[in-house]
Amino acid sequence: MSGPDSPPPQALLTIGRRALARGNWQEAQAAFTTAVHQQETAGIESIETAQSLDGLGQAAWWLNDPATVFQARERAYQLYRAQGDSRSAARVAAWLALDTFYYRGEYAVANGWLERGRRLIESLEPGPELGWLDLAQAHMIMWAEMDYAAARRYCTEVVTLGKALGDVDLEMAGLAGEGLSLVSQGLVEEGMRRLDQATLAATSGDVADIDAACTACCCLVFACEWTRDYERAAQWIERMRRLATRWSHPTLLAFCQVHYASLLIWRGEWQAAEAELLAATGDLATTDQPARVADGLVRLADLRGRQGRFAEAEAIYARIESELKSFRGDYLLYGRAALALAQDKLDTAVNLAQRYLRTLPAANQLERVAGFELLVRAEARRGQAEAVAAAVAEMKTAVSHVTTKPMQAAVCFAEGLAATTTGDQSTARRCFEDAARLWAQAGIPLEAARARLALARTLLALAERAAAQQQAHRAAETFTRLGAIPDADRASALSRQIEKMGGEEHGRSTNPANLTPRELEVLSLLAAGHSNREISDQLVLSVRTVERHISNIYSKIDASGPAARAAAATFAVQHQLF
C-alpha cells in the first residue's frame, strides 16, 4: 500500500478502520503503518497521526505483535494528550494498562496507567472511556488480587454507565464481569443469568467490539468451570469457536481450545484433549502473554497426572514456575497438591491444599471448593476424621447454591469419605452409590469409577465380597480404558485381594473396631504375613501411608508393644477378615 500512488493519510485512516471492522488485521496494519509513515515524513503530528497510531496498535494486538502494540499505543497516548483529546488518551491508557498487565505482568505499572487515565477525564462528563477504565480495573483485580467483591462494584458501575450511554458493548462486558463475580461469591443463579445474556449478545452480533465479546465469553467459561456446569460450557464454547474463527482471533480460539480440552478431560476423551492442549499451548506461546500460556500448560500437567506420567507433570510445573512468574500462584499450588495426592504424598498434598486455600479470599467460595475436595481426599487417606469433617462442612457451605450433578456428586463423595473415617460404612455406601450415579449421569467416567472403587472398599468392609469385586472390576475396566494408570493399579490390587479372600461371604454383619475400608485392606494383608513394603506394593501406597494405617489399626484394636503385629493378625483371624 506504500509508494508514490498511496492514498493520502486521511483515506488510509478510513481504509484501516474498515479493515479493523472486517477483522482483516493485516490490511489494517498496512494502511495504518503507511499513514503514520506519510505523516512522519511530512513532519506532521496531528490528531490524524494519533488516530493512525491508535489503529496500528489495535491491528498489532490482533496480530500478536506486542512490540508494535506498546510503541504505537504509547505514541498515540502522547499525541492525543498533545492535541488536547483527553478522552481518547484515557481510552488508550485503559488498553495500555491491560497490555502491561497481561504481556509484562507489571501490576503496579498497569495501575499507574489506569490512574493516569482517570485523572485525564475527572473533570469531564462520564463517557465510555471511564467504563473501559473501570472494566480494566475490575479484571486486573479479579486476576491479581482475586477480590471479586471489589471487581463486582466496578462492573456494576460499568453496566449502569453503559445503559445510560446506550453503549451495548460496554454494558454487556460489564454484565459479564458482574455475573462472574456473583458466581464466585456463591450467587450462582443470579450470576449465570447475567453471563448467559452477555455471552448471547457477544456471540449473536449484538456486541460490535470483539474485545468486549471476548470478555463476556471468557467470564462465562470460568463460571462454568467453578460450578462444574459442563453442559452449559459445551453449548457456549461451540459458539465461541465460531466467533473466534469469524474474527480470525487466534488468542480466543486458543483460549477456547484450552477450555474445550478441559471438557474433554472430564468426559474421558483424553486423546482428543491432549491434541487440543498441545495445539493451544503451541499457539498461545506466540502471544507473549504468559498467563494464557500457563493456563493451557497447567491443564496439560493435570492430564499427565491423571495418566500417571508424574515426571512430565512435574516438569511442566517447574517450567511455569521458572519462565512464567506472573501466572497466578494459587493455580500452581492446586495443581501440585493434586499431583502429590495422585502419588500418595499425603502430607505434601495436605500442606499444598491448605496453602491454596489461604491464597483465596473467603468470599471466593466456589474457587475454594477444589481445595476442600483435595483436603477431604488426602485427610481421609490419612485417617484424620476431624479434618475431613471440617473440610466437608466448608465444602457444603460453599456449594449450597450449586445444583449441577457433578457438584452434587462431589459432595456425596466427600460425605462418603467422611463416613468411612468414622466407621459408618452404611452411610458411606449410600454416599458412594449416589456419587457414582450422579457422575455417570453427567458423563464423567473417571470420577464415577473412583466412586465405584471407594464403594468396593466399603462393601468389603461390610463383608459383601461379591458386590465389592463387581464394583472393583468395573472401576478397573474404566480406568484402563481411560489410561488412568495409577487408579487402574489401585483397582486391580483391590480386585486381586478380594479374589485371594475367596468368593464366599462369611456372614460378618458388623465392622469390628470401626476400621475404615483401607484399614481393613491393610489388616487383611498384614494377617496374611505380608511386610509393610509388600502391602505398599500391593495397594499402590507409600510405605509411610501403610505405617500410618497400621498405627491407626493398633489404636482401634487396643494393641501395642512388640506383640502388636501378632495381636492384629489374631484379631483378623478371629473376625474372619482375610
N, C-alpha and C positions, 0 to 999 in steps of 0.2 A: 504493500500500500504506500510505501515511501517512494520518493522520486520527484522529478520536476512536475509530473502531472498529478501529484497527490491532491486531494481535495483540501480546502483551507481548514484551519483548526476547528472552526465552529461546525463545519459539516462533518468533520471526523468525530467530533464530540457526539453528534447525533447518531452517526453510524455505530459508534461504540456502545451507546446506550441501548440502541435497538438490538445489538448483538447480545448484550447482557440479558435483555428481556427474553431472548430466544434460548438462552443457555449456550450460546456459541462463544465460549470463553477465549478461544484462540483469535477469532476475528475481533473480539472486543479488545483484547490485549494489543493486537497490531494497530488498531485505529487509535487507541489512547496513546500508545507509545509514539506513533508518528505525530500526533497532535502536540504532545509535550516537546518532542524534538524540534518541531517547527517553531514553537513559541520560544524555546530556549535560544534557538539560532537567531531569532529576531530580537532577542533581548527583552521579551515581554513577560511580565509577571502579573497576570490579570486574574479575575475570577474564573475565566475560562481555563486558565492554566491549572488552577486549584481543582476545578471540576474534572479536568482530564487526568490529573494525578489521582484524584479520588476514584475515578472509574478504573484506572490502571491497577490500583490497589485491590479493588473488588475482583477484577479478572484474574490477577495473580493469586488471590486467595483460592479461587476455584481451581486454579491450575497447580496448587500446592507449591508455590514459589515464595517461601517466607522472606527471603532476602528482598525481593521486589516489593512484597507487601509492606514491610516496615519502611523501606526507603520512600515508596510512593505516598503512603499514608502520613508519615511524619512531615514530609514536604507539603502535602495537601493541607494538613493542620496549620502549619505555619503561614501558608499563603491565605487561607481563609481568615486567619487572625489579622493578617496584614491588610486584607481587603475589607475588614470590618464585618465579616459574616460569622458572627458568634454561634449561631445555631448550627451551621454546617461544621464548624470547628468542634463543637461539643459532640455532634454525632460521630465524627471521625475519632474523637477521643474515646468514645464508648467502644468502637471496634478495636482501637489500639490497646485498650485495657484487656479485652478478651484475647487478642493476639499475644500480648505479653504474657498473659497467664497460661494459655494453652500451649503456645510454642516454646516459651522460655521458662515457664514455671516460676515467674517472678511476681509473687502476690503483692508485695509492697509497692513495686513499680506500677503494677496494674491498678492498684487502688489510687496511686498518685494521678494516673490518667483520669480516673472517674471523678476525683475531687476537682481536678482542673476543669473538666467539662461542666460540672455543676456550677462552679464559680463563674464561668463564662455566661451562663444563662440565668443566674439567680435573680436578675432584675427584669427579666422578660416574662411575658405571659407564657404559661406552660404550653409546650409544644411536643411533638413526637420525640424529639431528641432527649427530652427528660425521661420519657418512658423507656427508651433504649438504654440510657444510663442506669436507670433503676433495674431493668431486666438483667443487664450485665452484672450489676452488683449482686442481685439475687442468685444468679448461677454461680458466681465465684464463692459466695457464702455457702451455698449447698455443697460445692465440691471441696473447698479448702477447710471450712470450719464445721461443716456438717450440721449447721444450725438452721433447720428447716422452718422453725417458728419465725426467725428473723427474715428468712427468704420469703416466707408467705406474706409477710407485711408489705414487702416491696412489690411482690407480684399483684397483690390486691390493689395497690395504688396504680400499677400499670394497667390493670383491667379497667379501673374507673376512668383513667385518663384516655385510654383507647376508645371507650364508649363515648366520652364527651367530645372527642375529636372526630368520631366516625372513622377511626383507623382500625380496620378489621385485623390487619396483620399484627398490630401492637396488642389489641385486645386478646386475640387467640394465643399469642405467645405468652402473655401474662396469665391467661386462664390455665394453660398447661402447667406453668410453674406453680401456680396456686394449687392445682389438683395434685401434683406430685408431693407438695408439702403436706397437704391434708392426709394423703395416703400414708406417708411416713409417720405421721402422728396418730395413726390408728383410725382416722375418719375415712374409711375406705369407700363406702358407697358415695358419699358426698364428693370425694376426690375423683373417683372414677367417672362420675357424671361429667365433670369438667374436662377430664382428659379425653373421653370419647368425643365430646363436642369439638374440642380443639383439634384433635387428630383428624376428624372427619373434614373439618374446614381446611386443614393442611393438605389432605390427600385428594380432595374433590375439586380444588381450584379456587376456593373462596379466599385463600391466603395467597397473595401475589408474591410476597417476598419469600424466596426459597429458604433463606436463613431462619425466618420465623417458622416456616413449615417444618424445618428440621428440628427446631427447638421443641415443637409440640410432639413430634414423633419420638424423640429421644426420651422425653419425660414419660410418655405412655409406656414405653418398653420397660423402663426401670421400675415403674409402679407395678407392672405385671409380674416382674421377677420377684419383687418383695412380697406380693400377695400370692405368688405361685399360680397366677391365673394364666396358665399356659395356653388355654383355648383362646382367650381374648388376644393374647400376644400373637398367636399364629395367624389369626384373622387380619390383624393390623399390619404385621410385618410384610405380608404379601403385597399390600397396598403401598407400603413404604418402598419396597424394592422397585415397584413400577415407577414411583415418583422419582427415585434416585436415577433410574435408567433414563427417564424422560428428560431430566435436567442434566444429564452427564455429570452426576455428582458422585465421584469415586469415594469420598470420605463417608458420605451417608450410606453408600452401597456396602462399603466395608464394615461400617457400624452394624448394618442390618445383617451382614453375614455372621458377624461375631455373635449377635444375639439369636439369630436363627440357629446357629450351631448349638447354643445352649439348649434350645428347644429339642434339637435332635438328640442331644446327650440324654435329656430326661426321657425321651421316647425310646431310647435304646438303640438308635440308629448311629452308632459310634463311628463307623467308617465314613459315612456322609458328613458327620460333624467334624471329623478330623480334616477332611478335604476343605470344608468351608473355613475352618480356623486357619489352616496353613495359607489358603488364598488370601484371607482377610488380613492376617498379620504381615504377609508379604506386601500387600497394597498399602497398609497403614504405615509401614516402615518408610514409605516415600513421602509422608506428610509432614515429617518433622514435628509431630505432635505426640510427645512421649506418652501422655496419659492414654491416648487412644490405642497406641501400640501395646501398652502394658495390659489394657483391658482384654485384648484378644489373647495375649500370652498367658494371663492368669487362668483363663478358661481352658487353654490347651494344657496347662500344668494340672488342672483339676482332672481332665480326661486321662492324662498319663497316670495320675494317682489311682483312679478307678481301675485302670488296666493293670496296675501293679508295676508300672515302669517308673519306679521310685527315683532312680538316679536321674532320669531325664526330667522329671518334675522338679527335683532339687536344682538341677542346672538352670532351668527356666527361671525359678525364683531368684537364684543367685544373679542371673543376668539382669533381671528387673531391678534388683537392689543396687547393682553396680552402675548400670547405664541409664536407668530411668528414675532418678531420685525424686522427681516431682510427683510420682504416682502416689495415690492415697495409700498410706501405710496400713490402714485397717484392712484393706483387701488382701494385702500380703500376709498379715497376721492370721486372718481367717484361712487362707489357702494353706499356709504352713501348718496350722492347727489340724486341718482336715487330713493333710498328708501324714502328720505324726500319728493321728488316730488310725489311719489305714495301716501303718507299720507297727501298731500296737505299742507305740511310745506314749503311754498313757499320761505320765507326769508332764511330759512336754506338751501334749495336746491340751491338758487342763490349763497349764500356765499360759499358753498362747491364746486359748479361747477366752480366758479371763482378761488378758491384755487387750484383745479385740473388743470386748465389751466395754472396757474402760475408755477406749478411744471414742466411743459413740455417746452423744448426749442421751440422757434418759428419755427425752421426749421422742427420739427417733425409734419408736417401738418396733416397727417391722424390720428395720435393718438389724436390730439386735436379736431377732428370732434365731437366725442361723447360729449365732454364738451360744445361745441357750441350748440349742439342739446338740451342738458338739459337746458341751459340758455334760448334758444328760448321758450321752453315749459313753463318754470317757469315764465319768464318775461311776456309772453303772458297772462298767467292766472292773473298776477298782473296788466295787462293793461298798461305795460311800452312800448309804441310803439317805442321810440328811441332805447332803449336797445335791443329790438327784432330785429329791422332793422340792428343794428350794428353786432349782433351775426350772423344773416343770411348772411350778406355780408362776414364775416370772413369764415363762413362755405362754401360758394360757391367758394371762392378763394382756400380753402384747397382741395376741391374735383373736381376742374376743369378738372383734367385728369382721373377721375374715371368714367367709363361708365356702371358699373353694375346697374341692375334695382333696387336693394334695396337702393343703394346710391342715385340714381336719385329720387326715391320715397321719401327718407328722405328730400332731398332739396325741392321737391314740397310741402311736408307737412309743412316745416319750412316757405316757402313763403306764404302758405295759412294762417298760424298763424299770420304772419306779416301783411297780408292784413286785417285780422279781427280786429287787433288793431287800424287800421286807418279807419275802417268802409267801406272798399272796398269789399263788400260782393260778387260781381260778380267775381272779381279776386280770392277771397278765394274759391268760389265754384269750379272754374276751377282747382285750385291747389289741392284741396282735392279730386276731382274726379280723377285726374291724379295719385295722391299718392295711392289712394285705388286700382286703376287698376294695377299699377306697382307692388305694394306689393303682390297683389293677383296672378299676373303672376309669381312672384318669389316664390310663395308658402309660404308666411309669413303671417299667418292668424291674429295674434294679432295686428300687425301694420296696416294691411288692415282694420280691424274692428275699430281701433282708428281713422283712416282717415274717415271712414263712420260716426262715431259718430260726428266728427268735421263737416263733411258735413251736417249732420242732423241739427246741431245748425245753420249753415249758411243758410240752406234752410228755417228754421224757421224765421230767420231774414229777409228773402226775401218773407215772407208770403206764402210759399209753404208748407203748413202744411201736406198735404197728402204725399208728397215726403219725407218730414222730418221724418214723422212717419215711413215710409217704411225703411229708412236708419237706424233710431234708433233701430227698431225692428231687422233688420239683424245684426247690431253690437251686440245687446244684446244676440242674439242666439249664435254668435261666442264666445263671452266672457264666456257665461255659459258653452258651450261645452268644452272650454279650461280649465275652472276652474279659470279664471281671475276674482275673486270676486269683487275687487274694481271697475274695469271697467264695470262689469256687473251691479253693483249697479247704476253707473252713467247713463248708457244707459237706464236702466229701469226707473230711475227717470225722464229722459227726455221724455221717451215714455208716462209715466203717465201724465206728464204736458201737452203734446200735446193733449192727449185724453180729458183732462179737458177743453181745449180751444174750443173743438168742431171740427167737421170734415170739416166745410165749410171754404173756403178761403174768406177773407174779401176784397180782391182786392187791398190791400195796395202794391204799387209798389216801394216805397222808404223806406229807413230806417231812421226814424226821429232821428235827433241829432247824426247820425253815431254811434249808440250804437253797441257794439260787441254782437255776439250771446249769450255769457254768461251773459252780462248785460241785454239783453232782457229777458232771463230766470229769472234773479233775479227781474227785474222790474215787470214782469207779476205776480210773486208770492207776491211781495210787494203790488201790486194793489189789489190782492185778499184778503189782510188783514193778511197775514202771518207775524209772528215775524221773527227777524233775526235768531233766533235759529231754528225755523221751516223751514226757507229757507235753512239753513245749513244742516239740516237733509234730506230734500227732494233732494237737489242737491249733497249730499255727499261732502260738502265743510266744511272747518273750519269756525267758526263764524267770525274770523278775516278777512278771504278772502271775505266773504259776505259783511262785513262792508266796505272793500276796494272797492268792486264793486258798492255799494250804493253811496259811496263818489264820484266815477267817474260819476255815473249817474247824481247826483245832479249837478256836474260841467258842464256836457254836456247839461243839460236842463235848466241851469241857475236857480237852486233852492237853497235856503239857509235858515238858521234860523230854528226856531221851526216848521214852516209850510212846510218845505222841503219835508217831507214824504207825506203829503197830496197833495202837488203840483205834486209830482212824480206819485201818484196814479191817479190824474186827467189827467195828461199827457198820461198815459197808456190808460185810457178810451177814451180820445179824438182821439187817434191814433189807437184804436182797437187792443191793444197789449195783451189783455188777454180775 
